[in-house]
Amino acid sequence: MSVSKELKKGAFVNFFGVVGKMAAPAFLIIVNRLYGPEIFGIYITANIAIEIIIAFLTSGFKDGALIFVSRFSDSKDDQQELYTALSNAFLWSVGLSLLVFTFSILFGAQLLEMIYQDEFSSSLITIFQIMILSIPLMAFERIVLASTQGLKIMKYDAINNGWIRPIALLIFSILFWFVSPTVTGMALAYFSCQALLFLISLVIYNKLFSWKKLLLTFRNFKINSELVEFAIPQSLNMTLNRFITGIDILMLPAFGFGPAVVGFYGAGSMLIREIRSVKMIFSTAFNPFIVRLHKENKFEELSHHFSKTASWITTIAFPIILLITVFKDHLLILIHPEYGGDSSFMFYLLPIPYLYCSFSLAGNIVAMTGHSKLNLMNSFIVASSNIVLNLLLIPKFGIIGAASASSMAMFILICFEMAEARFVAKAKMYFKEVFRAHLAGFAATAFLLFSYLNTFENFEFIKNPFVQTIGIILIVGGILGIEKINRLRTKLR
C-alpha cells in the first residue's frame, strides 16, 4: 500500500476520533450552564496547569515510544530494543509524575497563593489538589496510546481521545453536579474520567504488548540513552509549547481578572483552539511515516507528503475557522447567556488555528526526525516572547491583549519550525501543492470582510450569518472544485 493510501486510511480512523470530540462543545455548554462561568473559569485554569505538567512528564517519552516502536516493531529480532525503550518510557514518565505529584501536595497550595489573589487561589487550590491525582494515570495511558501509533494502529488513540475522554468527562461532570455542584464536583469528574481511561489503557496494552517481556526488561533494566537524550529536551519543548498556548488564561487571573472573565475568555479560546483537532486527524497518522521516510533518506517523498498533508489540513480547517467567526456570538451565548458581551477578542485568536493547522506539521517533522533540541530552543524563545507580550499587552488591552500575544507567539513558532524542517530535516513545503487551499480560504475571508464592512443598503442582506455561511461554502467549494476539474482534464488528456 502506498504512503498516501496508508495516510488516508490512518486519517480516516482519526477522523472518527475528532467527530467524537464534538462532545467538547457540549461539555462547554453543559458545564457552564450547570456549574456557572465562575467555576468554569477556575476549572479551565487548573486544567491548563495540569496539561502543562503532563506535557513535561510524558511528551518526550511518548514521542520516543512512538519512534522506537515504529522502528523496531517489524522485526522479531529487535523485540528486546522495543521493550527496553518501552520500559524506559514508562519508568521515567510515571516515576517523574509521582515526584511531581508529591511536590504538588507538599508545596502546590503555597505556590498558587503566591501567584493568584484570594478570590481565585482558594478555589484553585481545592480543584488542583484533586485533579493532580490523575497525573500518574495519565502518564501511563499516554505512553500506551503512543506505542499503538508506533504500530501504525490509530484506532485506539482515536477512540480514547476522540470519543471516550470527552464523552466520559461530560457524563461524569453531570453526575457529580448532583453530588457537589462546586469546584470539587468538577475536580472529581476530571479524576474519574482519567481513572477510566487508565483502566482502558491497561486492557489495550494487554492486547498488543507483552507484560512478561516488559517485566523481564524491568528486571534487567538499562537506560536507553538515545531515548532519554531525545525525550528530555522534547518534553521540555512540549511543556513550553503547551505553556505558549495556555499562558494567556493562566496570566489573566494573575493580573486580577475574575473567574467569570477568565471563563468568558476561556470558553471563546476553547472554541477557536478546538479547530486544531483537524491537524490531529492527519498528523498522528503521518508521524510514523516521517520516521520511516527520513530514515530511508527519501527526502523528496517526505516533502511531497508533507505538502500534500498540509494542504488537506488547510482545506478542512480554513472554512471551519471562518464559520466559527460568523457564529461566534451565537456560540458564546449558547454556552451561557452571561457570555453575551464583547466577543471581538476571538478575532485576535483566529491566527492561532490557521497557522497551527496550515504549517505546524513542520514541527512534527523536526521532532520525529530526532531534532528535539531544536524544538526545545524554539519553544524556549517563543515562550519567553509570549510572557513578555502578555506582560505588556494584558494590562493595557485586557483579554484582547492576551489573545494578540498568543497569536504573535504562534507566528514566531511557525517561522522557526518551517525553517528547521526545510534546512535541517530536508523537508520542503511545495507552494504548488498548498496554494489552492489558502487561496480558497482567503477568497472566502475577503467576502466575509466585505460583508462586515459593507455600508451599501442594497447589500445589507449579506450581513445575515446564514448568507455568509452559504457564501463561504460556495467560494471555497468553487475554487477547489475548479482545481479538481482541471486535474481530471489533465488525466484524460
Steps between C-alpha positions, in 0.01 A plus 500: 500500500634848407581761764210718379252215534632401843488865607140533384408178678658619825346846461158342437525315832613816677211690342255295704701594806458867420129449436479365854654823622177671406420418864745779592259782397224311682728489805554877475126565486387258770778575749448875466124462535524266800799627693507863375770714332692560826562131569577439133760779512670334799477155337658608171786670685573181697457287188763696309741475794450120506550476122828693528619264774402185309670636187821534701471148637391303194533682167861411425468141620169463316657614172807290576282192553327567167835534319659189652192280464469614138869424445512154660149354477544342156787274603483220758876534548452854631243418769755548778572856380127568476431398861812675625360820348152434647637426847696827491197695383282357779759529776605856428154645431307322777789534746537872440122543522505352852773749599302793359187371670683494835642850444153633411344356815774650719552840337225549239272706726776743599602545137146577385450747785814686389372539141125553535276720714284364784182494287667264257764315701279326760271341237796425273682317782192284565452395137872463429571267793238254373588526131871443571412142606446425131858566392656151548197342333522737203874434462446125460204543264682737266803273465275206412305697237820635342635145480191385310558782249855370456336175385305715249178417685311827528163379627587483870616861521199606292260310727659604829574866432232556239202329657547361850687797655258783401186291546611356836599845624159633398311214670705512820457880516122458491501218757723683748291817465222313684749411776693827528425790257830669591864498395530172695239339275689613187829371640351159586348476151844567347672239719230237432540551125879453519464191721267342243746572217783349705305175543430489127871555423584194714269293279654645180854425616401146592358447151793636294809457716645253746500559877748214538754656265457840662552358852807305384641821355435680829681220683808557283438871462746716310470860398431559132722805459375576147139515618583704810713747302208547262223499761629752754537796260182394319306495829632843590411616150142373518463643849596842371281441194199429721601794715500722191140404417375532858699784653231755411239322715749445784609865503156664487410413861855590608423854375183512710237390246222311675383140439206611281727698263746211485209265430372728221845522340566131558174396334577707188857378498393136523258542210771649280777264603283190462552551125855375553350151525477504120879482484500203737288300253798491266808568712465194725465286187795678335748472790608135443560574130722797587721261697511243219551735206769702677680183611506382135625846383192545279497876546318578176221258585483638854469854363226394261292333774570789739357746246205283402404429862531869594271583205237251619507648851470860375214409266295376795614743772473835318123487434438383859694803629282730290175332606590537869574866426149540357324332793734596787241713684230237462734229627609697807142583595407133448776403746360741757272807476748700711749469214309755297772765527760623252640193321738695275797342680426183302608674178846535651514128577420393142862500374580224751297215342582627149877496557487179703293303250670632187867491598572329834537159336857628459538471878402131481769446240765669713400291805454165323840528330668520840572875521335547838765749614404733216136476604604583855687810382196609300262462789731672749533805276129511419387439861727782619359727228145405593553582868643840409217568255237406759667717763492793258159450339268364773522803733429734208253304285360229730376184331568644151861546609515138621360374169739716294802381700410135437458555126833681473673219690351237267627694195854507643487125571381414149783704344758300697340163423463559127864608468627199695284249312647631175865550587559240772252217433514568121121505464362779283146629471426533128297810419328335202355234732352734761417835336147407383385414852626839624360682196153355564517597867620855441242555225228402748665726762484792256128435451450493878691825546290665231181386674620646833620831352216539251302827529285462186131451576453275196751254644370508858380139466859367496533589868270207573710213649328236288564698179864532607516124559365425153747748352797335676393152385444610139830689474715228657315222320515685169875567506588147612246353258661681206837353606358145500340550157833622361676195643243267344546669161877460529465128577258446209745661261 
